[in-house]
Amino acid sequence: MTAHTWFLLLDLAAAIAVLLVLINSRLRFHPFVALIVVSVAAGLAAGEPLAKLPDSVENGAGNTLGSIGLPLALGAMVGRLLSEAGVTDAVARAVLARSGPRSLPWLVTGAAVVIGIPMFFEVGLIVLLPLIFSIARRLEDEGGTRGSAYLLLGLPAIAALSTLHGMLIPHPGPLTAQTGLHANLGLTIGVGLVCAIPTIVLAGPVYARWIAPRLADVRPSAALVDQFTSASPSETAVRVGTGSGPSDEDTAKRGPGAGFAFAAVLVPVALMLLRTLAELTLAGASPVRKLLTFTGEPVLAMLAGFLFVLAGTASPLRARGVDVREALGDSLRSVAGIMLIIAGGGAFNQVLKDSGIGKAVAAAATGAHLNLIVLGWLLALLLSASTGSATVGIVAATGIVAPLSTAGGGLQASLLVVAIGAGSIGLNYVNHAGFWLVKESFGMSLSEATKTHTVVQTLVSVLGLGMALLLWAIAG
């Protein structure tokens, strides 16, 4: 640990502290502006060349908007179309009519697991938001739960999506770790599932049940709720668990039903899943693999889902007098602020990487003498926290511990893959684009987002490590 390494670590701590002050003090900086200001200040303090710093800010913001912002915009338009056509409310009524409030978080968890297998965390959450908001709004209207219905349903989805993103193949981070550590693919998938299931249960529905009553005022903005839900829920009210639903006449008036919503979700999910299967099973030069890789890109998969929804709802919406073009324009206005904040988080992320702070964090961690599984987890945790990217944390940690691993593809290598993936999820905070997506989508303050999103992600991280160590102890 050199003096410069210590200085970079201090720079990171100061950057986060200044960011919190700018947003929460009387200055009340908009998070986007605060992120850009802190990004520039942190880069200058770390000694990043003046000629390179603007590129770091622009590339970080641009890359994040490309990978997250574009799918977010398409997802917002999909949500608006489904809402205007009454589809999301039909899904909410169908689910609520067949289940009670206590089972709803588990149903959302199951949906998130299915959707999260091929999707990145942010994209999966975007796809789920219309369903979460529609069910939560109706549950809230009927007084079927204590505390925030949005947290009760949203946190299980966050836990499931983040666990799969970090710990389970075929996501790119765990797949990279499995390749770099020469772990057995089948064993790694099996171990990942064993570790993921209890992690999702405890960090998702169980924690949501505890925290939701303590943050009862958390609710997304009215504009965002209206965008993802029907404007007149009272028209088709249904009691939770009663089995009653809309009449055939109501259904005809409202256009496509709940089945159409599930089909709309499955279009991007299927394209992304086909991509991952092609990458695992087909040769690199295969034309089929190239085609599926192209169509399975998140932006293109979401575009296909949008076009599917547009084709299925355009005629019913016109029959109801809805201006489709105007509705799509309105949908983008409600997420414009979120997209800018996510771009600011991407800029902060890139500056931290380009300034060498991530390497300083790695140097500090490798100086400690720890169990290899714990070391891999700790490196991924610190690198992910310092760079704002779970995938970067996994890739960098794998490169550091790979020379230290002599597992030869055995159980330890597979558990190390899971531990590194779990580490990359923890301490998800202000330099992570996903943090801002969750915070702004659910209308939370920084404190509320920390108690929910950051705590859930860290619970996933710690529980994933605990499961890996438990399996290692049993096998050893």
C-alpha positions, 0 to 999 in steps of 0.5 A: 500500500503506497501513499498514492493508493491511500490517497486514491481511497481517500479520494473515493470516500470524499467523493461519496461524502460530497455527493451526499452533501450536495444532494441532501444539504440546503443546496439541494443539487439535482442528482444529475448535476451533483453526479457530474460535479463530483465526477469532475472533482474526483477525477481532478483530485485523483490526477486524471489528465485534463485532456482525458477527463472530459472523455471519461465523463462523456463516455461514461454517460453515453455508454450508460444511456446506450446500455440502460437508458435506451431500454428504459425509454422503450420499456416506458413506452411499452408500459404506457401502451399497456396501461392505456389499453388496460392490459396492466390493470387486467394483469393486476386484477387477474393476479389479485383475484386468485391470491391474497396479500401474503402470497403476492410478494412470492408471486412477484419473486417467481416472475422476477426469477423467470425474467431475470434468467436472461436479463440484466438487472436494470432491463429486468426491472424495467420489464417488471415495473408495469406489473409491480405498479399495477398490482401495488396500486390496486392493493393500496386502493383496497388497503390489503397490506401494511406499509408501502405496497410498492416496496412489498412487491418491488423489493422481492423483484430487486432481490431476485434480479440482482441475485441472478445477475451476479451469481448465476450463469448465463449472465456475463459476469458469472460466465466470465468468472467460470471461464477464468477460473476453469470451473466446471460449467454444470457444477457451477450452475448447480452450486449457483442455484443452491446458493441463490434460492435461500438468498432470494427468499431471505433478501426478498419477500422476508426482508420486504415484509419487515421493511415495508411497514417501516417505510409506509410513505414510499410511493412512486410519483403520480405521473409514473404510477399513472403511466404504468397503470390504468387511469380508472382503477375503480371501473374494474375494481376487484377484491383481493382473493375473491376470484371475481373479475371483469365482465366480458363486456368490460374486457371487450372494451379494454382491448387485449387481456392479461395473456397479451401482457405476458406475451409482451414480456416474453418477447424480449425475454425469449430473445435474450434467452436464445442469445445466451443459449446460442453463446453457450452451445453454438460455434462462434462462426455459426450464422445462427449464433450471430443472428441470435446474438444480434437480436438478443442485445437488450436494446434490440430485444426491447425494441422487438417487444415494443413493436409487438405491443404497438402492433397489438394495441394500436387499433384498440387504442385508436378505437378508444380515441387515444393518440398513440403518438402523444401517449408515447411522447408523454411516456418519455417525459416521465422518465427523462429525469431518471435517464439523466441521473442514470447517465450521471451515475455512468459518468461517475462510474467511468471516472472512478475506473479511469482515474485508477481508484479501482486498482487502488481498492484491489491493492488494498484488498490483496494485502490481506491474508484471507480464505480464497473464497472470502478474498474473491468475495471481498475483492469483487465487493470493493471493486464493484463499489468503487467502479459502479459496475458489478460486471467490472467487479467480477472480471477484475476480481477473477483476474486477481484470484485466478493465479491463486486458485489451484482448485482445478475445476473442482467444487472450490472453483465453482464456489469461488465463482458464486462468491465473486458474483455475490461480492459484486452485488453488495454495497450498491450505492450512489455510483451504481446506475441501478441504485438511481433507477430504483430510487427514482422509479419508486420515488424514494429519498437517498435515505429510503433507497439506502434502507431498501435497495442498498440493504437488499443488495448487500443482504444478497451479497452476504447471504451468497457468501455465507451459502458458499462458505457453508457448502465448502464447510460441508464438502470439506 
